[in-house]
Amino acid sequence: MAVLVTGGAGYIGTHTALALHEAGRQVVILDDLSNSSERAVDAVRSLMGADADDVPFVCGDAADVELVSRTIIDHGIDEVVHFAAFKSVSESVERPLAYFANNMGSLIGVVEAMAATDVRRLVFSSSCTVYGEPDEVPVTEASPTGAANPYGWTKLHGEQFLEQVASAGDLDVMLLRYFNPVGAHPSGTMGEDPHGIPTNLVPFLMQVAVGRLDRLRVFGGDYDTPDGSPVRDYLHVVDLAEGHVAALDALGSTPGCTAVNLGTGRGYSVLEVVAAAEQVLGRPVPHEVVDRRPGDVARIWAETELAERVLGWTAGRDLTEMLADHWRWQEAHPAGFGG
Ligand SMILES: NC(=O)c1ccc[n+]([C@@H]2O[C@H](COP(=O)([O-])OP(=O)(O)OC[C@H]3O[C@@H](n4cnc5c(N)ncnc54)[C@H](O)[C@@H]3O)[C@@H](O)[C@H]2O)c1
C-alpha cells in the first residue's frame, strides 16, 4: 500500500510517516512547510534508513487539486492521511479567515483529488475540540459536538463535509479525534518544532526548560477543576502515530465514515503536567498562573472503548515517558531542527 501523508513534515505527520513505514507501507509526504521544515523530512528518512527515492517529498499546498492529483497518480497512492492544517486555537481566534481558508481549502482539495483519481480511503486529523465545552467527561464519540473557537469549527465542519461525501458512497473515512499529543520519538532525533512561539503547553514548557523562553504562563487558575488549571488528556505522539496505522488497517472492514477518539482516557491538569516535567528535569520550571485564554475549555478527556474495539488500539505510554521523550528531543535540539 502507498500512503500520501499531507502535512507529513509536521509534528504528528513525521511520527506517523515513520509508523506507516515500519508497518510496511510506502510513504509519500506532501507539505507546504508553513509550520515545519524540510529537515524534519530528512530526520524521518534517517530513522527509516530511507532516501528521497524511497520516501518522496512534495513541497506544496494540499488545496492544490492538480498537484495532489498528480502526486497520487505519479506515486500510485492507495490511501491518504490528511494532517495539513493550521492548529493553534488562540491564533484561530485572531485569524478566523486564515483558519477556515487553509483548513477547509486543503481538505476539499485533497478530497477532490481523491475523487478525480478514484482513491477512497482517508484518515482525517480531527480533534477533541469538536466537543466544544463538554457538559460531561469522559466524552464519547456520541457526545454532543460544538466548538469553542474557530479552529474547532474548522474541524467540525471538516467532519460534517466528510460524513456527507462518505454517505454519498464516494469515500471511506476515519475521523480521528485526537486529544493532546506530546512527546517525541525516543531516539531524540525527531520531535515538535513549531514556527514562532508555541501555543501548546508542553512545547512551551520545554522551550522554557531549555532557556529559549523565560517563563511558562498557565492560562487560568480559576476553572472548576481540582487545582483550578485546565485538565486535558495527554497522549504520546508515538501512540498517536500507531493509531493511524490501526485506522488505515481498520478502514478495509469499516466502510463509510467513523469517528474515533484517540486519547488515554485519563486527564491531567496543567499544573500536574508542570510538576511531572519538573520531576523529569530534576529542577523547577519557572511558571506563573495568568488569566484564562479565549477559546480554552475547562476539562476534557476521552472515552477510549471505541478505539479499542474498532481499531484494536490503546495508548500505552504514560505521562513520564511522554515528558522524558519530549525533553530528550528538546535538550538535544534547543533550536529544533535548526540546531
Ligand atoms: N498537535 C495537536 O495538539 C493536535 C490536536 C488535535 C488535532 N491536531 C491536528 O493534527 C494535524 C497535525 O497537527 P500537528 O500538531 O502535527 O501540526 P503541525 O503544524 O506540526 O503539522 C501540520 C503540517 O501541515 C502543514 N500544512 C499546513 N497547511 C498546509 C497546506 N495547506 N498544505 C500543505 N501543508 C500544510 C504544515 O507546514 C505542517 O507541517 C492538524 O490537522 C491538527 O489540526 C493536532
The ligand as an SDF file (V2000), in Angstrom:
LIG
                    3D

 44 48  0  0  0  0  0  0  0  0999 V2000
   -0.9320   18.8750   17.9310 N   0  0  0  0  0  0  0  0  0  0  0  0
   -2.1410   18.8590   18.4720 C   0  0  0  0  0  0  0  0  0  0  0  0
   -2.2960   19.1510   19.6510 O   0  0  0  0  0  0  0  0  0  0  0  0
   -3.3520   18.4360   17.6670 C   0  0  0  0  0  0  0  0  0  0  0  0
   -4.5200   18.0550   18.3450 C   0  0  0  0  0  0  0  0  0  0  0  0
   -5.6330   17.6940   17.6000 C   0  0  0  0  0  0  0  0  0  0  0  0
   -5.5850   17.7130   16.2170 C   0  0  0  0  0  0  0  0  0  0  0  0
   -4.4430   18.1050   15.5990 N   0  0  0  0  0  0  0  0  0  0  0  0
   -4.4250   18.1400   14.1300 C   0  0  0  0  0  0  0  0  0  0  0  0
   -3.4320   17.2400   13.6700 O   0  0  0  0  0  0  0  0  0  0  0  0
   -2.8740   17.7400   12.4510 C   0  0  0  0  0  0  0  0  0  0  0  0
   -1.3700   17.7860   12.5860 C   0  0  0  0  0  0  0  0  0  0  0  0
   -1.0320   18.5870   13.7100 O   0  0  0  0  0  0  0  0  0  0  0  0
    0.4880   18.8330   14.1340 P   0  0  0  0  0  0  0  0  0  0  0  0
    0.4940   19.0370   15.6000 O   0  0  0  0  0  0  0  0  0  0  0  0
    1.3470   17.8190   13.5320 O   0  0  0  0  0  0  0  0  0  0  0  0
    0.7220   20.2480   13.4580 O   0  0  0  0  0  0  0  0  0  0  0  0
    1.9450   20.7620   12.5810 P   0  0  0  0  0  0  0  0  0  0  0  0
    1.7220   22.2160   12.3530 O   0  0  0  0  0  0  0  0  0  0  0  0
    3.2310   20.3350   13.1790 O   0  0  0  0  0  0  0  0  0  0  0  0
    1.7310   19.9380   11.2270 O   0  0  0  0  0  0  0  0  0  0  0  0
    0.8550   20.3670   10.2210 C   0  0  0  0  0  0  0  0  0  0  0  0
    1.6540   20.3940    8.9350 C   0  0  0  0  0  0  0  0  0  0  0  0
    0.7930   20.7730    7.8770 O   0  0  0  0  0  0  0  0  0  0  0  0
    1.4910   21.6910    7.0430 C   0  0  0  0  0  0  0  0  0  0  0  0
    0.4470   22.4700    6.3710 N   0  0  0  0  0  0  0  0  0  0  0  0
   -0.4330   23.3630    6.8830 C   0  0  0  0  0  0  0  0  0  0  0  0
   -1.2720   23.8030    5.9270 N   0  0  0  0  0  0  0  0  0  0  0  0
   -0.9100   23.1580    4.7730 C   0  0  0  0  0  0  0  0  0  0  0  0
   -1.4120   23.1690    3.4420 C   0  0  0  0  0  0  0  0  0  0  0  0
   -2.4400   23.9400    3.0830 N   0  0  0  0  0  0  0  0  0  0  0  0
   -0.8090   22.3660    2.5260 N   0  0  0  0  0  0  0  0  0  0  0  0
    0.2500   21.5810    2.8620 C   0  0  0  0  0  0  0  0  0  0  0  0
    0.7560   21.5340    4.1100 N   0  0  0  0  0  0  0  0  0  0  0  0
    0.1750   22.3050    5.0500 C   0  0  0  0  0  0  0  0  0  0  0  0
    2.3990   22.4800    7.9700 C   0  0  0  0  0  0  0  0  0  0  0  0
    3.5270   23.0130    7.3070 O   0  0  0  0  0  0  0  0  0  0  0  0
    2.8020   21.4030    8.9770 C   0  0  0  0  0  0  0  0  0  0  0  0
    3.9950   20.7460    8.5680 O   0  0  0  0  0  0  0  0  0  0  0  0
   -3.5280   19.0790   12.1840 C   0  0  0  0  0  0  0  0  0  0  0  0
   -4.6050   18.8730   11.2950 O   0  0  0  0  0  0  0  0  0  0  0  0
   -4.0530   19.4820   13.5430 C   0  0  0  0  0  0  0  0  0  0  0  0
   -5.1540   20.3360   13.4580 O   0  0  0  0  0  0  0  0  0  0  0  0
   -3.3160   18.4590   16.2840 C   0  0  0  0  0  0  0  0  0  0  0  0
  1  2  1  0
  2  3  2  0
  2  4  1  0
  4  5  1  0
  4 44  2  0
  5  6  2  0
  6  7  1  0
  7  8  2  0
  8  9  1  0
  8 44  1  0
  9 10  1  0
  9 42  1  0
 10 11  1  0
 11 12  1  0
 11 40  1  0
 12 13  1  0
 13 14  1  0
 14 15  2  0
 14 16  1  0
 14 17  1  0
 17 18  1  0
 18 19  2  0
 18 20  1  0
 18 21  1  0
 21 22  1  0
 22 23  1  0
 23 24  1  0
 23 38  1  0
 24 25  1  0
 25 26  1  0
 25 36  1  0
 26 27  1  0
 26 35  1  0
 27 28  2  0
 28 29  1  0
 29 30  1  0
 29 35  2  0
 30 31  1  0
 30 32  2  0
 32 33  1  0
 33 34  2  0
 34 35  1  0
 36 37  1  0
 36 38  1  0
 38 39  1  0
 40 41  1  0
 40 42  1  0
 42 43  1  0
M  CHG  2   8   1  16  -1
M  END
$$$$
